């Protein structure tokens, strides 16, 4: 995993509540264990017609979506069944963060483990962002846990300290454990020494 760095980006707006994981990445695309190519299936049933042609009125098919690193979505984003493919598809498209007023817990945890930052904001902040100009940008500062709106308003967002550490340092849970190898080895040496002393 790459370390999560601060950035500024335009954002794609999808003002729909209760977007579930089957809408993010339909179940028929879950057979793969590779992340590669999942960006093509992101929001597949909304994004393409029955013949597989892109729908020009869907936001991801519009020019302003290209290069945007933030998705702004309606309330309760990522509900439904648990599937790690959902954050995989979002990150493969290029998203680094999703902003919503709430997230499903399992989607939130899957995202944090896959370098996708779920940012919870109050309803008035979401409304401000949805109403912003088409080329507006937001700034995301993970170490300080702030999002800066196009109008310059700094909004704090929650993230647990362990997930924040892993994102900032670019490690997953296994990587975090491997970082503790010297401490683990020292503990084991002390433990073995105390057992030998008792013997």
Residue pairs with C-beta under 8 A, 6 or more apart in sequence:
1 115
1 166
1 170
1 171
1 172
1 175
2 115
2 170
3 167
3 168
3 169
3 170
4 96
4 115
4 117
4 142
4 167
4 168
4 170
6 139
6 140
6 141
6 142
6 143
7 69
7 96
7 139
7 140
8 137
8 138
8 139
8 140
9 67
9 68
9 69
9 70
9 96
9 137
9 138
9 140
10 64
10 67
10 68
10 69
10 70
10 135
10 136
10 137
11 68
11 70
11 71
11 72
11 99
11 129
11 136
11 137
11 138
12 59
12 60
12 64
12 65
12 68
12 70
12 71
12 72
12 95
13 59
13 72
13 129
13 130
14 59
14 71
14 72
14 73
14 74
15 72
15 73
15 74
15 130
16 73
16 74
17 74
17 75
17 76
18 74
18 75
18 76
18 79
19 73
19 74
19 76
19 77
19 78
19 79
20 78
20 79
20 80
20 81
21 78
21 79
21 80
21 81
21 82
21 83
21 85
21 86
21 104
21 107
22 80
22 81
23 43
23 45
23 46
23 80
24 42
24 43
24 78
24 86
24 89
24 90
25 38
25 41
25 42
25 44
25 83
25 85
25 86
25 88
25 89
26 41
26 44
26 45
27 81
27 83
29 38
29 41
29 44
29 85
30 83
30 85
32 38
32 85
35 88
35 91
35 92
36 92
37 92
38 85
38 88
38 89
38 92
39 89
39 92
39 93
39 94
41 89
42 60
42 89
42 90
42 92
42 93
43 58
43 60
46 55
46 58
47 54
47 55
47 58
47 60
47 61
48 54
48 55
49 55
54 61
55 61
56 62
59 65
60 93
64 134
64 135
67 94
68 94
68 95
69 94
69 95
69 96
69 97
70 95
70 96
70 97
70 98
70 99
70 138
70 140
71 90
71 95
71 97
71 98
71 99
72 98
72 99
72 100
72 126
72 129
72 130
73 98
73 99
73 100
74 100
74 101
75 100
75 101
75 102
76 100
76 102
76 103
76 104
77 98
77 100
77 102
77 103
77 104
77 107
77 118
78 86
78 98
78 103
78 104
78 106
78 107
78 108
78 111
78 118
79 104
79 107
80 104
82 106
82 107
82 110
83 110
84 110
84 113
84 114
86 107
86 110
87 107
87 110
87 111
87 113
87 114
87 116
88 114
90 98
90 111
90 116
91 114
91 115
91 116
95 116
96 115
96 116
96 117
96 140
97 116
97 117
97 118
97 119
97 140
98 111
98 116
98 117
98 118
98 119
99 119
99 121
99 126
99 129
99 138
99 147
100 118
100 119
100 120
100 121
100 126
101 120
101 121
101 122
101 123
101 126
102 120
103 111
103 118
103 120
107 118
108 118
111 117
111 118
112 118
112 159
112 160
112 163
112 166
112 167
113 163
113 166
113 172
113 173
115 167
115 170
117 140
117 142
117 159
117 167
119 140
119 147
119 157
120 157
120 158
121 129
121 147
121 155
121 157
122 155
125 147
125 149
125 153
125 155
128 149
128 151
128 153
129 136
129 138
129 149
129 150
132 149
132 150
132 151
133 150
136 150
137 150
138 147
138 148
138 149
138 150
139 147
139 148
140 146
140 147
140 148
141 147
141 148
142 159
142 164
142 167
142 168
143 164
143 168
145 156
145 157
145 158
145 159
145 164
146 154
146 155
146 156
146 157
147 154
147 155
147 157
148 154
148 155
149 155
159 167
162 176
165 176
166 172
166 173
166 175
166 176
171 179
